[in-house]
Amino acid sequence: MINQIYRLVSPRQFEVAYQDCSVHSDDVVVRPTHLSICAADQRYYTGSRDKEVLAKKLPMALIHEAVGKVMRDPKGEWAVGTPVVMIPNTPVETDDIIAENYLRSSKFRSSGYDGFMQDYVFLKRDRVVPLFPGINLNVAAFIELISVSMHAISRFEKTAHSRRQTFGIWGDGNLGFITSLILKKKYQNSRIIVFGKTPYKLDYFSFADDVYLIDQIPSTLRIDHAFECAGGIGSQYAIDQAIDHIHPEGTIGLLGVSENPVEINTRMVLEKGLTLIGSSRSGRVDFVNTVQFLEEHPDVLEYLEVLVGSVLTVRTIQDIINAFEQDLTTSWGKTVMQWEI
Protein backbone atom coordinates (compact mmCIF):
# COMPACT_ATOMS: atom_id res chain seq x y z
CA MET A 1 0.00 0.00 0.00
CA ILE A 2 1.03 3.62 -0.48
CA ASN A 3 1.45 5.45 2.83
CA GLN A 4 1.42 9.24 3.09
CA ILE A 5 4.04 10.79 5.38
CA TYR A 6 3.90 14.47 6.35
CA ARG A 7 7.51 15.63 6.57
CA LEU A 8 9.09 18.87 7.66
CA VAL A 9 11.37 19.80 4.75
CA SER A 10 12.55 23.17 6.08
CA PRO A 11 11.54 25.39 9.01
CA ARG A 12 7.75 25.93 8.98
CA GLN A 13 7.31 24.01 5.72
CA PHE A 14 5.72 20.56 5.39
CA GLU A 15 5.36 18.37 2.33
CA VAL A 16 3.68 15.04 1.68
CA ALA A 17 5.92 12.08 0.85
CA TYR A 18 4.69 8.74 -0.44
CA GLN A 19 6.11 5.43 0.72
CA ASP A 20 5.28 1.95 -0.52
CA CYS A 21 4.71 -0.27 2.54
CA SER A 22 4.04 -3.98 2.61
CA VAL A 23 0.89 -5.04 4.43
CA HIS A 24 2.13 -8.63 4.30
CA SER A 25 4.90 -7.98 6.82
CA ASP A 26 4.79 -8.96 10.49
CA ASP A 27 4.43 -5.31 11.54
CA VAL A 28 1.41 -4.02 13.42
CA VAL A 29 -0.26 -1.24 11.41
CA VAL A 30 -1.53 1.67 13.50
CA ARG A 31 -3.56 4.68 12.42
CA PRO A 32 -2.53 7.69 14.56
CA THR A 33 -5.48 9.46 16.20
CA HIS A 34 -4.03 11.87 18.79
CA LEU A 35 -0.58 13.48 18.51
CA SER A 36 1.08 15.73 21.10
CA ILE A 37 3.56 18.46 20.18
CA CYS A 38 6.83 18.43 22.13
CA ALA A 39 9.41 21.18 22.61
CA ALA A 40 11.87 19.07 20.62
CA ASP A 41 9.45 19.07 17.67
CA GLN A 42 9.21 22.84 17.93
CA ARG A 43 12.98 23.23 17.75
CA TYR A 44 12.90 21.50 14.37
CA TYR A 45 9.77 23.32 13.21
CA THR A 46 11.16 26.77 14.02
CA GLY A 47 14.66 25.94 12.80
CA SER A 48 16.25 26.70 16.15
CA ARG A 49 18.52 23.66 15.97
CA ASP A 50 22.00 24.07 14.46
CA LYS A 51 21.99 24.34 10.69
CA GLU A 52 24.21 21.25 10.47
CA VAL A 53 21.68 19.25 12.49
CA LEU A 54 18.77 20.43 10.37
CA ALA A 55 20.64 19.63 7.15
CA LYS A 56 21.37 16.13 8.42
CA LYS A 57 17.92 15.25 9.76
CA LEU A 58 15.47 16.96 7.40
CA PRO A 59 13.22 16.07 5.65
CA MET A 60 11.59 14.21 8.53
CA ALA A 61 8.14 13.55 9.95
CA LEU A 62 7.78 15.09 13.39
CA ILE A 63 6.02 13.94 16.60
CA HIS A 64 7.13 11.20 18.98
CA GLU A 65 4.18 11.46 21.41
CA ALA A 66 1.12 9.75 19.98
CA VAL A 67 -1.61 7.16 20.32
CA GLY A 68 -3.62 5.45 17.62
CA LYS A 69 -5.81 2.49 16.80
CA VAL A 70 -4.78 -0.87 15.41
CA MET A 71 -5.70 -1.32 11.76
CA ARG A 72 -3.95 -4.64 11.19
CA ASP A 73 -2.40 -7.20 13.50
CA PRO A 74 -0.99 -10.19 11.57
CA LYS A 75 -1.09 -12.34 14.71
CA GLY A 76 -4.65 -11.41 15.61
CA GLU A 77 -3.76 -10.51 19.20
CA TRP A 78 -5.39 -7.07 18.97
CA ALA A 79 -8.68 -6.43 17.24
CA VAL A 80 -9.02 -3.71 14.65
CA GLY A 81 -9.73 -0.45 16.46
CA THR A 82 -7.83 -1.34 19.65
CA PRO A 83 -6.37 1.89 21.11
CA VAL A 84 -2.62 1.74 21.62
CA VAL A 85 0.29 3.97 22.52
CA MET A 86 3.20 3.90 20.09
CA ILE A 87 6.80 3.74 21.34
CA PRO A 88 9.16 6.08 19.44
CA ASN A 89 12.40 4.48 20.59
CA THR A 90 13.35 1.75 18.13
CA PRO A 91 16.28 -0.47 19.17
CA VAL A 92 18.09 -2.64 16.66
CA GLU A 93 20.05 -4.65 19.23
CA THR A 94 19.87 -5.74 22.87
CA ASP A 95 22.37 -5.39 25.68
CA ASP A 96 22.44 -7.09 29.09
CA ILE A 97 23.55 -3.87 30.79
CA ILE A 98 22.56 -0.87 28.69
CA ALA A 99 18.84 -0.06 28.36
CA GLU A 100 17.36 0.30 24.88
CA ASN A 101 17.00 4.08 25.16
CA TYR A 102 20.73 4.50 25.85
CA LEU A 103 22.06 2.24 23.11
CA ARG A 104 23.79 4.46 20.58
CA SER A 105 22.48 2.28 17.77
CA SER A 106 18.81 2.83 18.66
CA LYS A 107 16.68 4.98 16.39
CA PHE A 108 14.22 7.51 17.75
CA ARG A 109 11.21 8.77 15.85
CA SER A 110 11.19 12.51 15.07
CA SER A 111 14.93 12.67 15.69
CA GLY A 112 16.56 11.69 12.41
CA TYR A 113 13.89 9.05 11.84
CA ASP A 114 10.30 9.62 10.69
CA GLY A 115 7.90 10.34 13.54
CA PHE A 116 4.18 9.67 13.80
CA MET A 117 2.85 12.29 11.38
CA GLN A 118 1.78 9.64 8.91
CA ASP A 119 -1.46 8.12 7.62
CA TYR A 120 -0.34 4.75 8.98
CA VAL A 121 2.60 3.69 11.12
CA PHE A 122 4.18 0.26 10.69
CA LEU A 123 5.57 -0.93 14.03
CA LYS A 124 7.27 -3.98 15.44
CA ARG A 125 4.98 -5.71 17.93
CA ASP A 126 7.06 -4.67 20.94
CA ARG A 127 6.69 -0.99 19.93
CA VAL A 128 2.97 -1.04 20.70
CA VAL A 129 1.30 -1.07 24.14
CA PRO A 130 -2.51 -1.44 24.38
CA LEU A 131 -4.45 1.14 26.37
CA PHE A 132 -7.18 0.39 28.88
CA PRO A 133 -10.85 1.24 28.21
CA GLY A 134 -12.01 4.73 29.11
CA ILE A 135 -8.63 6.45 29.13
CA ASN A 136 -8.73 10.09 28.05
CA LEU A 137 -6.98 9.93 24.68
CA ASN A 138 -5.98 13.59 24.85
CA VAL A 139 -3.96 12.72 27.96
CA ALA A 140 -2.82 9.41 26.51
CA ALA A 141 -1.34 11.35 23.58
CA PHE A 142 1.58 12.41 25.81
CA ILE A 143 2.13 9.10 27.60
CA GLU A 144 5.62 9.18 26.10
CA LEU A 145 6.41 12.25 28.22
CA ILE A 146 4.90 10.61 31.30
CA SER A 147 7.05 7.54 30.64
CA VAL A 148 10.16 9.75 30.67
CA SER A 149 9.35 10.78 34.24
CA MET A 150 8.53 7.19 35.15
CA HIS A 151 11.88 6.08 33.75
CA ALA A 152 13.79 8.75 35.69
CA ILE A 153 12.06 7.79 38.94
CA SER A 154 12.81 4.11 38.36
CA ARG A 155 16.50 4.98 37.92
CA PHE A 156 16.36 7.00 41.13
CA GLU A 157 14.80 4.08 43.03
CA LYS A 158 17.64 1.77 41.99
CA THR A 159 20.35 4.18 43.14
CA ALA A 160 19.20 6.46 45.96
CA HIS A 161 19.47 5.73 49.67
CA SER A 162 16.32 4.82 51.59
CA ARG A 163 15.70 8.13 53.38
CA ARG A 164 13.01 9.65 51.19
CA GLN A 165 11.12 12.00 53.47
CA THR A 166 11.46 15.13 51.33
CA PHE A 167 11.71 15.57 47.56
CA GLY A 168 12.48 18.79 45.73
CA ILE A 169 11.44 19.22 42.12
CA TRP A 170 12.82 22.16 40.15
CA GLY A 171 10.70 23.19 37.16
CA ASP A 172 7.09 24.40 36.90
CA GLY A 173 6.43 23.14 33.36
CA ASN A 174 4.94 19.94 31.99
CA LEU A 175 7.83 17.69 33.02
CA GLY A 176 8.00 19.13 36.53
CA PHE A 177 4.24 18.71 36.92
CA ILE A 178 4.30 15.08 35.82
CA THR A 179 7.38 14.12 37.85
CA SER A 180 6.15 15.70 41.08
CA LEU A 181 2.69 14.17 40.59
CA ILE A 182 4.08 10.65 40.18
CA LEU A 183 6.38 11.13 43.18
CA LYS A 184 3.45 12.28 45.31
CA LYS A 185 1.47 9.19 44.38
CA LYS A 186 4.39 6.79 44.87
CA TYR A 187 5.60 8.38 48.12
CA GLN A 188 2.37 9.51 49.75
CA ASN A 189 3.99 10.01 53.15
CA SER A 190 6.82 12.11 51.75
CA ARG A 191 6.90 15.88 51.44
CA ILE A 192 6.86 17.03 47.82
CA ILE A 193 8.22 20.54 47.24
CA VAL A 194 8.10 22.22 43.83
CA PHE A 195 10.34 25.15 42.90
CA GLY A 196 9.44 27.38 39.96
CA LYS A 197 9.67 30.89 38.61
CA THR A 198 6.08 31.53 37.46
CA PRO A 199 3.40 32.04 40.14
CA TYR A 200 0.39 31.10 38.00
CA LYS A 201 2.06 27.85 36.90
CA LEU A 202 2.81 26.89 40.49
CA ASP A 203 -0.90 27.34 41.23
CA TYR A 204 -1.55 24.19 39.16
CA PHE A 205 0.53 22.07 41.57
CA SER A 206 -2.33 21.68 44.04
CA PHE A 207 -1.21 18.16 45.00
CA ALA A 208 2.25 19.33 46.18
CA ASP A 209 2.91 19.88 49.87
CA ASP A 210 4.74 23.16 49.24
CA VAL A 211 5.67 25.40 46.30
CA TYR A 212 8.31 28.12 46.23
CA LEU A 213 9.40 30.73 43.76
CA ILE A 214 13.09 30.14 43.05
CA ASP A 215 14.05 33.53 44.45
CA GLN A 216 12.13 32.99 47.70
CA ILE A 217 13.47 29.66 48.97
CA PRO A 218 14.14 29.70 52.74
CA SER A 219 17.86 29.33 53.42
CA THR A 220 17.14 26.66 56.05
CA LEU A 221 15.08 24.42 53.74
CA ARG A 222 16.59 20.96 53.20
CA ILE A 223 15.60 18.03 51.00
CA ASP A 224 16.68 14.39 50.79
CA HIS A 225 16.57 14.10 46.98
CA ALA A 226 15.99 16.37 44.00
CA PHE A 227 14.79 16.22 40.41
CA GLU A 228 15.82 18.88 37.90
CA CYS A 229 13.08 19.37 35.29
CA ALA A 230 13.89 22.92 34.18
CA GLY A 231 15.98 22.41 31.05
CA GLY A 232 17.83 25.02 29.01
CA ILE A 233 19.99 27.53 30.83
CA GLY A 234 17.53 27.21 33.72
CA SER A 235 18.92 23.76 34.45
CA GLN A 236 22.18 25.32 35.60
CA TYR A 237 20.46 27.43 38.26
CA ALA A 238 18.17 24.56 39.24
CA ILE A 239 21.08 22.18 39.77
CA ASP A 240 22.94 24.86 41.72
CA GLN A 241 19.99 25.40 44.06
CA ALA A 242 19.42 21.67 44.47
CA ILE A 243 23.06 21.21 45.49
CA ASP A 244 22.70 24.00 48.07
CA HIS A 245 19.51 22.62 49.66
CA ILE A 246 20.08 18.87 49.51
CA HIS A 247 21.29 16.80 52.45
CA PRO A 248 24.67 15.04 52.11
CA GLU A 249 24.63 11.82 50.07
CA GLY A 250 21.40 12.78 48.36
CA THR A 251 20.55 12.10 44.73
CA ILE A 252 19.78 14.62 41.99
CA GLY A 253 17.93 13.30 38.95
CA LEU A 254 18.68 15.31 35.80
CA LEU A 255 15.84 15.41 33.26
CA GLY A 256 15.98 18.86 31.69
CA VAL A 257 17.54 19.08 28.22
CA SER A 258 19.92 21.91 27.42
CA GLU A 259 21.32 22.74 24.00
CA ASN A 260 24.48 24.14 25.59
CA PRO A 261 26.80 22.91 28.37
CA VAL A 262 25.92 24.11 31.87
CA GLU A 263 28.18 24.68 34.87
CA ILE A 264 27.91 22.46 37.93
CA ASN A 265 29.39 23.19 41.35
CA THR A 266 31.45 20.00 41.53
CA ARG A 267 33.18 21.14 44.72
CA MET A 268 29.93 20.84 46.66
CA VAL A 269 28.97 17.66 44.81
CA LEU A 270 32.18 16.16 46.16
CA GLU A 271 31.87 17.64 49.65
CA LYS A 272 28.33 16.35 50.06
CA GLY A 273 28.96 13.03 48.34
CA LEU A 274 26.05 13.60 45.97
CA THR A 275 24.92 11.33 43.17
CA LEU A 276 23.78 12.85 39.88
CA ILE A 277 21.65 10.59 37.66
CA GLY A 278 21.08 11.49 34.04
CA SER A 279 17.91 10.23 32.35
CA SER A 280 16.86 10.47 28.74
CA ARG A 281 13.85 9.15 26.90
CA SER A 282 12.34 5.79 27.86
CA GLY A 283 11.85 2.21 26.70
CA ARG A 284 9.12 -0.38 26.42
CA VAL A 285 9.19 -1.33 30.10
CA ASP A 286 8.58 2.32 31.03
CA PHE A 287 5.56 2.54 28.71
CA VAL A 288 4.10 -0.66 30.14
CA ASN A 289 4.65 0.59 33.70
CA THR A 290 3.15 3.98 32.86
CA VAL A 291 -0.03 2.55 31.35
CA GLN A 292 -0.42 0.22 34.34
CA PHE A 293 0.21 3.11 36.75
CA LEU A 294 -2.44 5.29 35.08
CA GLU A 295 -4.97 2.46 35.11
CA GLU A 296 -4.37 1.83 38.83
CA HIS A 297 -4.57 5.55 39.72
CA PRO A 298 -7.48 7.24 37.91
CA ASP A 299 -7.03 10.33 40.10
CA VAL A 300 -3.62 10.85 38.48
CA LEU A 301 -5.32 10.87 35.09
CA GLU A 302 -7.67 13.58 36.34
CA TYR A 303 -4.74 15.73 37.45
CA LEU A 304 -3.03 15.19 34.09
CA GLU A 305 -6.06 16.57 32.27
CA VAL A 306 -4.88 19.97 33.49
CA LEU A 307 -1.95 19.62 31.07
CA VAL A 308 -4.21 19.43 28.00
CA GLY A 309 -3.74 23.01 26.86
CA SER A 310 -5.59 22.84 23.56
CA VAL A 311 -6.99 20.20 21.21
CA LEU A 312 -6.99 20.99 17.49
CA THR A 313 -8.48 18.94 14.66
CA VAL A 314 -6.00 18.39 11.81
CA ARG A 315 -7.27 17.63 8.31
CA THR A 316 -4.79 19.53 6.13
CA ILE A 317 -1.14 20.56 6.11
CA GLN A 318 -2.27 24.09 6.92
CA ASP A 319 -3.95 22.69 10.03
CA ILE A 320 -0.60 21.19 11.04
CA ILE A 321 1.09 24.57 10.65
CA ASN A 322 -1.68 26.26 12.62
CA ALA A 323 -1.28 23.74 15.45
CA PHE A 324 2.47 24.31 15.69
CA GLU A 325 2.05 28.08 15.54
CA GLN A 326 -0.61 28.07 18.25
CA ASP A 327 1.55 25.82 20.42
CA LEU A 328 4.31 28.43 20.26
CA THR A 329 1.98 30.94 21.93
CA THR A 330 0.79 28.50 24.61
CA SER A 331 2.31 29.20 28.01
CA TRP A 332 0.95 26.14 29.81
CA GLY A 333 0.16 22.56 28.91
CA LYS A 334 0.34 20.42 25.81
CA THR A 335 -1.11 20.98 22.34
CA VAL A 336 -2.84 17.85 21.06
CA MET A 337 -3.67 17.27 17.40
CA GLN A 338 -6.68 15.10 16.63
CA TRP A 339 -5.30 13.43 13.53
CA GLU A 340 -7.99 13.30 10.82
CA ILE A 341 -5.84 14.18 7.84
Disulfide bonds with the S-S distance in Angstrom:
none
